[in-house]
């Protein structure tokens, strides 16, 4: 999995998490907004992880 694939995964996770959080809170379905919040957290942690685990930081 390349750097671009990881950034794409992070974007997709963050983009899908927002409707889940919104629908989960308005419909009072706790499972949905918890899953959305977890997806948001994981999506937000992927870019720093990619940066700190890169073999050559100047290549990013």
Residue frames as a rotation matrix with the C-alpha (Angstrom) as fourth column:
UNK 1
0.592 0.806 0.000 0.00
0.806 -0.592 0.000 0.00
0.000 0.000 -1.000 0.00
UNK 2
-0.331 -0.751 0.572 1.54
0.766 -0.568 -0.302 3.24
0.551 0.338 0.763 -1.15
UNK 3
-0.869 -0.078 -0.489 1.45
0.385 -0.728 -0.567 6.68
-0.312 -0.681 0.662 0.40
UNK 4
-0.788 0.606 -0.108 -1.30
-0.555 -0.623 0.552 7.88
0.267 0.495 0.827 -1.93
UNK 5
-0.228 0.707 -0.669 -3.42
0.156 0.705 0.692 4.84
0.961 0.054 -0.271 -1.06
UNK 6
-0.469 0.008 -0.883 -3.04
0.873 0.160 -0.461 5.55
0.138 -0.987 -0.082 2.64
UNK 7
-0.936 0.140 -0.324 -4.01
-0.058 -0.967 -0.248 9.19
-0.348 -0.214 0.913 2.21
UNK 8
-0.575 0.768 -0.282 -7.00
-0.475 -0.033 0.880 8.12
0.666 0.640 0.383 0.10
UNK 9
-0.244 0.451 -0.858 -8.06
0.619 0.754 0.220 5.68
0.747 -0.477 -0.463 2.81
UNK 10
-0.735 -0.070 -0.675 -7.79
0.621 -0.469 -0.628 8.44
-0.273 -0.880 0.388 5.41
UNK 11
-0.894 0.414 -0.173 -9.91
-0.448 -0.842 0.302 10.76
-0.021 0.347 0.938 3.27
UNK 12
-0.377 0.783 -0.495 -12.56
-0.166 0.469 0.868 8.12
0.911 0.409 -0.046 2.65
UNK 13
-0.375 0.202 -0.905 -12.76
0.836 0.495 -0.237 7.24
0.400 -0.845 -0.355 6.35
UNK 14
-0.831 0.024 -0.556 -13.11
0.320 -0.798 -0.511 10.88
-0.456 -0.602 0.655 7.33
UNK 15
-0.805 0.553 -0.216 -15.63
-0.546 -0.544 0.637 11.62
0.235 0.631 0.740 4.59
UNK 16
-0.256 0.736 -0.627 -17.83
0.081 0.663 0.745 8.65
0.963 0.140 -0.229 5.51
UNK 17
-0.636 -0.039 -0.771 -17.60
0.742 0.241 -0.625 9.30
0.210 -0.970 -0.125 9.22
UNK 18
-0.978 0.203 -0.056 -19.32
-0.177 -0.935 -0.307 12.68
-0.114 -0.291 0.950 9.14
UNK 19
-0.281 0.938 -0.203 -22.69
-0.661 -0.036 0.749 11.46
0.696 0.345 0.630 7.80
UNK 20
-0.128 0.205 -0.970 -22.58
0.451 0.883 0.127 8.54
0.883 -0.422 -0.205 10.24
UNK 21
-0.835 -0.217 -0.507 -22.00
0.551 -0.328 -0.767 10.86
0.000 -0.919 0.393 13.18
UNK 22
-0.847 0.531 0.011 -24.70
-0.526 -0.842 0.120 13.23
0.073 0.096 0.993 11.99
UNK 23
-0.099 0.858 -0.504 -27.32
-0.466 0.408 0.785 10.56
0.879 0.313 0.359 11.36
UNK 24
-0.310 -0.089 -0.946 -26.43
0.590 0.762 -0.265 8.68
0.745 -0.641 -0.184 14.54
UNK 25
-0.941 -0.064 -0.333 -26.91
0.313 -0.541 -0.781 11.74
-0.130 -0.839 0.529 16.72
UNK 26
-0.679 0.731 -0.068 -30.11
-0.725 -0.654 0.216 12.97
0.113 0.196 0.974 15.08
UNK 27
0.102 0.730 -0.676 -31.74
-0.455 0.639 0.620 9.52
0.885 0.245 0.397 15.03
UNK 28
0.234 -0.101 0.967 -30.41
-0.971 0.020 0.238 8.74
-0.043 -0.995 -0.094 18.52
UNK 29
0.964 -0.096 -0.247 -28.60
0.047 0.979 -0.197 5.59
0.261 0.178 0.949 17.37
UNK 30
0.695 -0.703 0.154 -25.51
-0.528 -0.353 0.773 5.43
-0.489 -0.618 -0.616 19.55
UNK 31
0.363 -0.577 0.732 -23.84
0.466 0.792 0.394 2.63
-0.807 0.198 0.556 17.59
UNK 32
0.639 -0.071 0.766 -23.70
0.744 -0.195 -0.639 4.72
0.195 0.978 -0.072 14.41
UNK 33
0.846 -0.332 0.417 -22.13
-0.291 -0.943 -0.161 7.79
0.446 0.015 -0.895 15.92
UNK 34
0.580 -0.694 0.427 -19.63
-0.364 0.248 0.898 5.74
-0.729 -0.676 -0.109 17.90
UNK 35
0.354 -0.427 0.832 -18.58
0.764 0.645 0.006 3.95
-0.539 0.634 0.554 14.70
UNK 36
0.745 -0.021 0.667 -18.42
0.476 -0.683 -0.553 7.32
0.467 0.730 -0.499 12.93
UNK 37
0.850 -0.448 0.277 -16.32
-0.525 -0.681 0.511 8.79
-0.040 -0.580 -0.814 15.70
UNK 38
0.402 -0.716 0.570 -13.95
0.090 0.651 0.754 5.82
-0.911 -0.252 0.327 15.56
UNK 39
0.449 -0.203 0.870 -13.66
0.888 0.211 -0.410 6.18
-0.100 0.956 0.274 11.78
UNK 40
0.891 -0.103 0.443 -12.91
0.002 -0.973 -0.231 9.89
0.454 0.207 -0.866 12.20
UNK 41
0.696 -0.658 0.289 -10.20
-0.496 -0.149 0.855 9.16
-0.520 -0.738 -0.430 14.75
UNK 42
0.272 -0.597 0.754 -8.55
0.501 0.757 0.419 6.47
-0.822 0.264 0.505 12.61
UNK 43
0.585 0.011 0.811 -8.77
0.785 -0.260 -0.563 8.65
0.204 0.966 -0.160 9.51
UNK 44
0.915 -0.238 0.326 -7.19
-0.279 -0.957 0.084 11.52
0.292 -0.168 -0.941 11.38
UNK 45
0.554 -0.735 0.392 -4.34
-0.386 0.191 0.903 9.39
-0.738 -0.651 -0.178 12.69
UNK 46
0.678 -0.283 0.678 -3.33
0.630 0.699 -0.339 7.88
-0.378 0.657 0.652 9.34
UNK 47
0.796 -0.407 0.448 -1.58
0.148 -0.588 -0.795 10.98
0.587 0.699 -0.408 7.86
UNK 48
0.513 -0.680 0.523 0.69
-0.857 -0.440 0.268 11.57
0.048 -0.586 -0.809 10.88
UNK 49
0.527 -0.308 0.792 1.46
-0.134 0.890 0.435 7.85
-0.839 -0.335 0.428 10.98
UNK 50
0.815 -0.235 0.530 2.43
0.580 0.294 -0.760 7.93
0.023 0.926 0.376 7.31
UNK 51
0.729 -0.546 0.414 4.66
-0.338 -0.812 -0.476 10.92
0.596 0.207 -0.776 7.91
UNK 52
0.390 -0.592 0.705 6.45
-0.896 -0.068 0.438 9.43
-0.212 -0.803 -0.557 10.92
UNK 53
0.406 -0.225 0.885 6.90
-0.014 0.968 0.252 5.98
-0.914 -0.115 0.390 9.41
UNK 54
0.982 -0.057 -0.178 8.17
-0.183 -0.103 -0.978 7.15
0.037 0.993 -0.111 6.00
UNK 55
0.523 -0.847 0.091 11.57
0.814 0.529 0.240 5.78
-0.252 -0.052 0.966 5.05
UNK 56
-0.639 -0.695 0.329 12.50
0.761 -0.633 0.141 9.04
0.110 0.340 0.934 3.34
UNK 57
-0.007 0.713 -0.701 10.66
0.699 -0.498 -0.513 12.06
-0.715 -0.493 -0.495 4.83
UNK 58
-0.516 -0.228 -0.826 11.79
-0.291 -0.860 0.419 14.31
-0.806 0.456 0.377 1.95
UNK 59
-0.969 0.170 0.180 9.97
0.240 0.466 0.851 12.07
0.061 0.868 -0.493 -0.53
UNK 60
-0.089 0.978 -0.188 6.60
0.947 0.024 -0.321 13.11
-0.309 -0.206 -0.928 0.91
